Amino acid sequence: MNLFTASGWSPLRNNWDQFLEVNLGSVTPVYGLVVAGNPLTRERITAFNVQYSKDDTIWTDLPTDPMDPSSPPKVFQGPLSPVEEKQLIFDNPIEMQYLRIKPTNWYRAIALRLEVIGCELPMVPTTSTTTGRYTFLHFFLPLFYI
């Protein structure tokens, strides 16, 4: 499943205990995300936190202040409409193998389509974008249902 499929991820329950976890296969620098909702049902997450891990045991919240890891978790805003693809670039690349998207607010129900922007994945990139000193490789990753 990728960002451009019709449905994406939607959990069985809509509550703050839900999250989407992606295993990137190995520790990889991640530069950001592209998120979208479900255009068929108009459901989407409107706010979320990001957690990451190198070992699937110790999880770290992406902080509000990248210079202060003890700052509160950053709240990312989701797309304004279910058909909008919202690109979110992190302040600094983050080395991770596991990524969690934790919805904190949603419209109608939790629904998410996701693209991870990273490098060095054992996959063929579908597109690339050069911005300043970085080249972002866009990968469409299989998603794991929680």
N, C-alpha and C positions, 0 to 999 in steps of 0.2 A: 504494500500500500504506500502511496506517496502523496505529496501535497495536492496533486491534481486529480485524485480520485474523487468520486462523488460523496463518499460517506466519511472516511476518516475514523477517529477513535471516539467512542462514547461509552462511558461506564454504565453498568446496570443501575447504579444508584447515583443520585445527585446530592453529594454532601462534601464537606471539607476533608474527608478521609481519603478521597480519590486522588490518584496520580497516575501519570503515564511514565513508564520507565523504558529507556532505550539503552541497549548494550551495543556500544560501538565496535566491539570485538577486540580492541586493544586501546591502550592509553593514547589519546589523540588530542591535538590542540583544536579547540572549538572556538570559533570566532563569533558565532551568533546563531540566530534561529530565524526561520520564516514560519509564521503561524497563520492559520485561517480557520474558519468555522465550517459548518455543514450548510452548503447553499440549498440543499433540498428541504431541510427542516427549519432553516434559519436559526438553528441553535449555534452557540459559540461561547467560548470562555472570554470574559471581558477583562479579567485580571488574573495574574498567576505569579507564583514564585518558581525559581529554578534552584534545584539541588544537583550536586555532582559528587562523584566518587571515583577513585582509582581502583577500588577493590570490592565494591558492593557491600562493604561493612561500615566504613566511616563515611558519613555523608556530610557535606558542607553546603550551607545556604549561600547563594550568590549574594554578597552584601550590598547595601545601598551605597556605601563608600568603598571603592576598590582599594583605597589606601589604609582602611581600617576594617580588618576582617571581623571585628567584634560589633560592627554597626548592624542595625536591624536588616533582615532579609529585604532585598530589593523587590518591589512589586512592579511587574511589567504589565503594561496595558495591552489588551488583546485588540483585535480588529474591531472597527466600528460597524462593520456589516459582515454577514456570513460569507460574502463573496470576495471581500478584500483580503489580500495577502500582505501581512504586515511583517516587514523585515526589522529585526532587532539585533543590532551589533553590540557585543559586549565591549566594555571599556578596555579590557585586555584579553588576549586569548587565554583560555582555561584548559589545562591538561586534565583530561578525564577519560574514563572508559564507560562510565554509566552516567546517564542524564535522567533527571526526573522533572517533569512539569507538574506542579501542584496548583490546580485551579483554586482561586480564592473568591472569584465572583464569576457569574455566567448569566447569559440571557436565555431564557426558556429552559435550557438543560446544558450539561457539560458536553461539548463537542469540540474536537480539535483535529486539524490536519497540520502536519509538522514537517519541516525540512530543517536539517542540521547543516550549518555552514562550518566546514572544517577542512583539515588537510590530513594527508597521510593515511587515509582509510584504504583498505584493500578492495576498493570498488572503483569503477570507472566513473569519473564525474560526468554529469549530464550537461552542465554549463559552467562557465567561470566568469568572474567579474573582477576587474582590477580597480582597486581604490587606494590611492596614495601608494604606500610601500607594501601593501599586501595584495596577494591574489587569492580571492575566495573561491574555493571549489564547492559547488553545490551538489550534494548527494541526496538521493532519495533512499531512505533507509526503511527496512521492515520495522514495523512497530509492534511492541509487545503489549498485550492487553492485561490490565491489572484488575 
